[in-house]
Amino acid sequence: MDKLHKMLDFCIRHQTVLGYSIVSLLTAASEHIFSSVVFKCPCNSKNMLYGSVFLIVPAFILFLLGYMVNARTWRLLTGSCPPEKRCSCSPWGVCARYCLVLVPVTARASVAPLTWIAVALLRASFYECAASGSSLIKNLVCKDKGLECHKLMVKLPCDEKLSEKISSEFLALQAQSQLIGWFLIASIMTVALISTCINRCCSPVSYLQLKFWKIYLKKEQELFEIKAKEHAARLAEINMNCFFEATDPAPFQTPSNEDWRKISFLYTFNSQEQYYSMIHKYISTNRGNSVRFGQGDQNPPGLGFVDEANASESGF
């Protein structure tokens, strides 16, 4: 039991890294299945289109899914353009308003598609098919080798005997794909390290305070879900009893629409106000009735500010 407890504690403390790892492994496994079972290069003039579609389109779909499954996306967008403000609500204005806030969401959504592209390039199947139909690659590989080489290039991915005869061209395509794959992986790691360093350097809170913030947000979310379920269950029970017994409901206090709206904003940490979430600020400012509550709550964070979603996603 003690070992199990330690393992669970390790998983909780490193859930962000483990989540990225699981997504990457699942993406790599999916790519292997696609390249082995589904992918069949036509070996004709459609090679470029076919190989490019398998390399890029699944990555784009994974990118869109990354946005769809991220709760922060819907937290930012839900209620941005309500019906009563539809005339004055511009999609471009909303996009500009949340541009900086959505950068971390984009980074998280890019993990799976970049993994797909990197693994596909290292395996070289998709690239070989696409490159064998590219006039640019043909000119590079078949330089000073005549028109026969150009004709045979499109058949390379499908003909093993042909690959053995002109193995240098076939290996050249594999080498190009793998080099691009390793360069992509190195670039991703470099950008991730630099962006993390910049984000931490510009943080207005210290390392331990950021860690405390993460713990607080986790506990607040757990308690919110428990209380929300209890409150919803009590309200549902009252309504059902009144419906079946034909009685009037007893007074039952529930948050108003305005209260829900106030706590649904993504809070941006300000060094002048030591709050850790919108609920914390809502309670500390007389249930959001203070003038301080409305200052800067709807603005996207700038450099030197940390928002609650970033704090909850930060690794330690």
N, C-alpha and C positions, 0 to 999 in steps of 0.2 A: 504493500500500500504506500509505503514511504517513497519508493521509486516511482510509482505511478503519480503520486502527488508532485514530485519534482519534475516529471516529464510534462504534466499538465501546466505547471507553473512556467516551465521553459517555453511551451507553446504559446501561452498567454503573453509573456513578455516579448516574444519575437514573432507575434502573429502577422505583422506587416511583411517581414522578410519571408516567413513561411508561405504567406499568401501569394507573394510574387513568385516564389519557387514553384508552388503547385500549379499556378497558371502557366508558367513557362514549360513545365514538364508536360502538362496536358496539351499545350499547343504543339510541342515537339512531337508527341505521340500522334496527334491528329495529322501533322504534316507527313509523318512516316506512312500512315495508312493511306493518305491521299496519293502520295508519290508511288506507292507500291501497288495499290489496288485500282484506284480511279484513273490516275494519269496515264494516258497513252498518246505519245507524240505522233501526230499524223504523218510526219516526214514528207511534207510537200511545201507548197508556197505559204501554207497557213501556220507554219512552225512558230513564227515570231508572235503572232496573235495568240495562239493556243498557250504557248509557254508563258507569255506575259500575263495572261488572264489567271493562270494557276498561281503565279507568283504574287500578283498584286491584289486581285479581287478578294481572295479569302482574308488577306491582311486588312483590307478596307472594311470588310464585314466584321471582323474581330474588333476593329477600332470603334465602329458604331455600337457594337454590343458592350464595349467597355464603358461608353457613355450611358447606355441604357440601364446597366446594372449598378451604376454608381448612384447611391442615394443622394449625394450632395448635388448632383445635377438637378434633380427634381426639387430639392429644397430651395435651390436658387430660382428656378423657373416657375414653380407653382405659385399662382397668384400675382405674377408680375404684370399681367395685363387683364385685370378683371373686367367683366362686361360693362360696368359703369364708367370705366376709364378707357374703353377700347378706342375711342376716337382720338384720344390724346396719347395713346401708347404706340410708339414706333418700334418695330422689330429691330431696326438698326440701333435705336437708342438703348434698348434692352441689351443688345449684343455688346455695345460699347461699355455699358454700365458694369457688366459682369465679366468683361474680357480678362482682367487680371485675376479675378477669383477663379476662373475656369482653367487657368494654366496648370495648377496641380492636378485637376481632373483629367486634363489632356495627357499629362505625363503618365498617370496611372492607366489610362485607356490605351496608351501606346505600348505597354509591356507585351501584350499578346501579339499584336501585329508585327512588331519588330522582332520578336522571337521567331514567328513564322518565317519572315523574310530571311533572317540570319541562318536558321536551320536549313531552309530550302537552298540557300546559296552554298552552304557547306556540303550538302548532299549532291548538288550540282545538276539534278535531273531537269528541273524546270528551266534553269539557265541554259543548259546544253540545247534543249529544244528551241528556246527562243533565239539564242545566239546563232544557231545553225541556219536560221531563216533570215538573219539580219544582213543586209548588204554591207553595212559598215564592218561587221565582224568578218564577213567573207573576204573583204578587201584586205583586212589586216592579217588573217590566217593564211590566205591563199596568195599572198604577195609573191610575184614572180613564179607562180606555179601553173599558170594557164587556166583556161576556162573549164577544164575537166574537174579541177578541184572545186570550183564554184558549184558544179552540178552535183558532185558527190557530198558536199557539206550538208545539204538538207536531209540526206539519207543516213547520216552518221548515227543519230540516236536510236535508229531501229535496226540497223544491220551490224551484228557483231563481227562478221567476217570482214566487212568493209572497215570497221574500226581497227581491226588488227593490221590491215594493209596500210592504212594511213593513221597509225596510232598517234603520231606527233600532233596532228590537228585535233584529234579527239581529246588527248591529254591537255592540249592548250586550252580548250574550252573548260575543262574541269578545273584547271589551275586558275583561270580567270575568275570563275565562280567562287572558288574557295578563298582567293585573295580578297575579293570584294566582301565576302561574308566575314572574314576576320577583321577587315578594316571597319566594317559596320559595327561589329561587336566592340572593338576598341573605341570607336567614336562614341557609342552609347555610354560606355562606362566612364569615359572622360567627361562627357557632358553631365552625367548624373553626379559625379564627384564634384565638379566645379559648381553646379547649381546648389548642391547640398551645402557646400562650404559657404557660398554667398548667402544662402538662406540663414544658416546658423550665425554667421558673422553679423548680419543685420538684425538678428533677433533682439527685441527689447528686454527679454527676460533671460535669466541665467539658466544653466544646464539643469540644476536641481529644481528650479521653479517650473521649467518646461515639463520636467518629469512629473512633478506634482499636478500640473495642469492636465496632463494626459490621464493620470489616475482619477482626478476629479471628474473629468468628462465621461470616463467609462462608468464610474459609479452613478453619476447623474442619469445617464442613459438607462442603466439597469433599473434604477428606482422609478424613472419615468414610465418605463414599460410596465412595471409591476402596478404602479398606481393607476395608470391609464386603463389597464385591464380590469382592476378592481372597480374603478369609477364607472366604466362602461357596463360592467356586469350588474352593478347596483341600479344604474339608470334603466337598463334593459329589463331587469326584474320588476322594477316599479311600473314601467309602461305595460308589461305583459299582464301583471296583476290587475291593473286598472282596466285593461281591455277586456279580460275575461270576467272580471267581477263587476264591470260597469260602475266603477267608482271614480271619483276625482283624485288626481295624483297629489301626494303630499309635497310640500316645497322641497326642492332639491337643487342645491347650488352646483352650477357647472360653469366653466370658463366661457366668457362671451367671445363672439367672433373677433372683436378687437383685441382681447387678451391673447387669443391664439395667434393673431397676426403679429403682435408685438414680440412674442417669444420665438417666432419662426424665422426671423432675420438671422443671417450669419454674422455672429458677433466678431468684431475686430478689436483685438487687444490694444488698449491705450495705456501707456505708462502712467498717465495721470489718474487713471481709474483702475483699481485692482479688482476687476470682475473676470470670471473665467467662462461665462456663457451668457446667453441672452436671458435665461431663467434667473441666473444669479443677479444680473443687472436689473431685471424686472422686479425682483423682490426687494433689492437694495434701494430702488428709487421709488418707493411708495407705490408698488405694483404698476410701474411704468407711467405714473402721473407726473413725475418730476420732469422739468425742462431738460435735465441732463440725459434722460432716457433717449430722447429723439435725436441727439446730436451724433451724427456720423454712423448711425446704426445701419443705414442702407448703402453706405459707400463701400466700394471695393477696397481691399487693403493695399497699401503702398509699401515701399521699402521701409524697413524698420518696424513693421507691424506684423503680428502673427495672428491668424484667425483660428477659431476653435476647431475647424475641420483639419487644418494643417497640424495643429497641436495633437489632435487625436490620431493622426496618421504618421507622426514622426517616430522614427526608431531611436532606441537608446543603446 
